[in-house]
């Protein structure tokens, strides 16, 4: 996902599931540039990304873990694989379970990983249908609040936090919100 387009590859950055959703590439690029000044061709972008993810989790009160270093950077990218392997915000439960199982992960693993949605934002394009057309599947007050940032037409790139209550804290509110029908995404 860190590779840019070149004459020989089309970057995974351009895959539909990643388009406009993954941000912060410049942070990884800057970290890689600084590390290269000290340890040229030793630390991979993959390791920098893994450490950055762990540190970001800790910064918002989430868990910490030991990062095993020594990954090698990929020299290729597959737009096709990124588009076929990454779950869609529209995938139903059975499809999500199947996709995660295909990667050796259980439904329990999937739910645990979904908890990471306690941090982050979604583009209007990914939740517009949910806040305008889902009736009883979503809390009416929550939908109304979200409509302020996401009109029925246009402004597809407007962002809204996935957790309206504590958007900058790694906690259980994402799951509490789901129980209260205050989940932003369909899946």
C-alpha positions as CSV (number, residue, x, y, z in Angstrom):
1,X,0.0,0.0,0.0
2,X,3.0,2.3,0.4
3,X,4.2,2.0,-3.2
4,X,3.4,4.8,-5.6
5,X,2.4,4.3,-9.2
6,X,5.3,3.6,-11.6
7,X,5.7,2.5,-15.2
8,X,5.5,-1.1,-14.0
9,X,2.9,-1.1,-11.2
10,X,-0.5,0.5,-10.4
11,X,-0.4,1.3,-6.7
12,X,-2.7,-0.3,-4.2
13,X,-3.3,3.2,-3.0
14,X,-5.7,3.5,-5.9
15,X,-7.8,0.4,-5.0
16,X,-11.4,1.2,-4.4
17,X,-11.3,0.2,-0.7
18,X,-8.3,2.4,-0.1
19,X,-9.2,5.3,-2.3
20,X,-9.4,8.4,-0.1
21,X,-9.7,6.3,3.0
22,X,-6.0,5.7,3.8
23,X,-4.3,8.9,4.8
24,X,-1.0,9.8,6.4
25,X,1.4,8.5,3.7
26,X,3.5,11.6,4.2
27,X,4.2,10.7,7.8
28,X,5.6,7.3,6.8
29,X,7.5,8.9,4.0
30,X,9.1,11.4,6.4
31,X,9.9,8.7,8.9
32,X,11.5,6.6,6.2
33,X,13.6,9.6,5.0
34,X,14.9,10.3,8.5
35,X,15.7,6.7,9.2
36,X,17.5,6.4,5.9
37,X,19.8,9.3,6.9
38,X,20.9,7.2,10.0
39,X,20.6,3.6,8.7
40,X,20.5,3.5,5.0
41,X,18.7,0.5,3.5
42,X,18.3,-1.2,6.8
43,X,14.8,-0.4,8.1
44,X,11.9,-1.2,5.8
45,X,8.8,0.9,5.3
46,X,6.8,-2.1,6.4
47,X,8.6,-2.0,9.8
48,X,8.0,1.8,10.1
49,X,4.3,1.3,9.3
50,X,4.1,-1.5,12.0
51,X,5.8,0.6,14.6
52,X,3.7,3.7,13.7
53,X,0.5,1.7,14.0
54,X,1.5,0.5,17.5
55,X,2.6,4.0,18.6
56,X,-0.7,5.5,17.3
57,X,-2.7,2.9,19.2
58,X,-0.8,3.8,22.4
59,X,-1.2,7.5,21.8
60,X,-5.0,7.2,21.9
61,X,-5.1,4.9,25.0
62,X,-5.1,1.7,23.1
63,X,-3.0,-1.4,23.6
64,X,0.7,-1.7,23.0
65,X,2.5,-4.8,21.7
66,X,6.0,-5.9,20.7
67,X,6.6,-5.2,17.1
68,X,8.7,-7.9,15.4
69,X,11.1,-6.1,13.1
70,X,12.8,-7.4,10.0
71,X,10.1,-7.3,7.4
72,X,11.2,-6.7,3.9
73,X,9.4,-4.1,1.7
74,X,7.5,-5.4,-1.3
75,X,8.7,-4.4,-4.7
76,X,5.4,-5.0,-6.4
77,X,1.8,-4.1,-5.8
78,X,-1.5,-5.6,-7.0
79,X,-4.4,-3.4,-7.5
80,X,-6.5,-6.4,-8.5
81,X,-5.7,-8.3,-5.2
82,X,-6.3,-5.2,-3.1
83,X,-9.7,-4.7,-4.7
84,X,-10.7,-8.4,-4.4
85,X,-9.2,-9.1,-0.9
86,X,-10.2,-6.1,1.1
87,X,-13.7,-6.1,2.7
88,X,-16.2,-3.5,1.5
89,X,-18.1,-1.2,3.7
90,X,-21.2,-2.8,2.1
91,X,-20.3,-6.4,2.8
92,X,-22.9,-8.3,4.8
93,X,-22.0,-10.4,7.8
94,X,-21.8,-13.7,5.9
95,X,-19.5,-12.1,3.3
96,X,-17.3,-10.5,6.0
97,X,-17.0,-13.8,7.9
98,X,-16.1,-15.6,4.7
99,X,-13.4,-13.0,3.7
100,X,-11.8,-13.1,7.2
101,X,-12.0,-16.9,7.2
102,X,-10.1,-16.9,3.9
103,X,-7.3,-15.2,5.7
104,X,-7.3,-17.7,8.5
105,X,-9.2,-15.5,10.9
106,X,-12.3,-16.4,12.9
107,X,-15.5,-14.4,13.4
108,X,-14.2,-13.6,16.9
109,X,-11.0,-12.3,15.3
110,X,-13.1,-10.2,12.9
111,X,-15.1,-8.6,15.7
112,X,-11.9,-7.8,17.7
113,X,-10.3,-6.2,14.7
114,X,-13.6,-4.3,14.0
115,X,-13.1,-2.6,17.3
116,X,-10.3,-0.5,15.7
117,X,-13.2,1.5,14.2
118,X,-13.3,3.2,17.6
119,X,-10.7,5.5,16.0
120,X,-11.0,6.9,12.5
121,X,-13.4,8.5,10.1
122,X,-15.5,7.5,7.1
123,X,-16.2,9.4,4.0
124,X,-19.8,10.5,3.3
125,X,-19.9,8.3,0.2
126,X,-19.5,5.2,2.4
127,X,-22.4,5.9,4.8
128,X,-24.9,8.1,2.9
129,X,-27.3,5.3,2.1
130,X,-27.3,4.2,5.7
131,X,-28.2,7.6,7.1
132,X,-30.9,8.4,4.5
133,X,-32.4,5.0,3.7
134,X,-32.2,2.5,6.5
135,X,-35.2,3.2,8.7
136,X,-35.2,1.1,11.8
137,X,-31.6,-0.1,11.4
138,X,-30.3,3.2,12.6
139,X,-31.1,5.5,15.5
140,X,-33.1,8.4,14.0
141,X,-31.3,11.1,16.1
142,X,-27.9,9.7,15.2
143,X,-28.8,9.7,11.5
144,X,-30.1,13.2,11.7
145,X,-26.8,14.4,13.3
146,X,-24.8,12.7,10.6
147,X,-26.9,14.3,7.8
148,X,-25.5,17.7,8.9
149,X,-22.1,16.7,7.5
150,X,-23.3,14.5,4.7
151,X,-26.0,15.9,2.4
152,X,-28.2,13.6,0.3
153,X,-26.1,14.5,-2.8
154,X,-22.6,15.7,-3.2
155,X,-19.7,16.2,-0.8
156,X,-18.8,12.6,-1.0
157,X,-15.4,13.2,0.7
158,X,-16.8,14.8,3.8
159,X,-15.5,13.0,6.8
160,X,-17.3,11.9,10.0
161,X,-15.8,10.1,13.0
162,X,-16.8,6.4,13.3
163,X,-17.3,6.9,17.0
164,X,-19.1,10.2,17.6
165,X,-18.8,9.9,21.4
166,X,-15.1,9.5,21.9
167,X,-13.5,9.8,18.4
168,X,-10.0,10.2,19.7
169,X,-9.9,7.4,22.4
170,X,-9.3,3.7,21.9
171,X,-12.2,2.3,24.0
172,X,-15.3,0.2,23.7
173,X,-17.7,2.9,22.6
174,X,-17.7,1.7,19.0
175,X,-19.3,-1.5,20.2
176,X,-21.7,0.3,22.5
177,X,-22.7,2.5,19.6
178,X,-23.5,-0.5,17.5
179,X,-25.8,-1.9,20.2
180,X,-27.6,1.5,20.3
181,X,-28.0,1.4,16.5
182,X,-25.4,4.2,16.1
183,X,-23.1,2.5,13.7
184,X,-22.0,4.6,10.8
185,X,-21.1,1.9,8.3
186,X,-23.5,-0.8,7.0
187,X,-21.2,-3.7,7.7
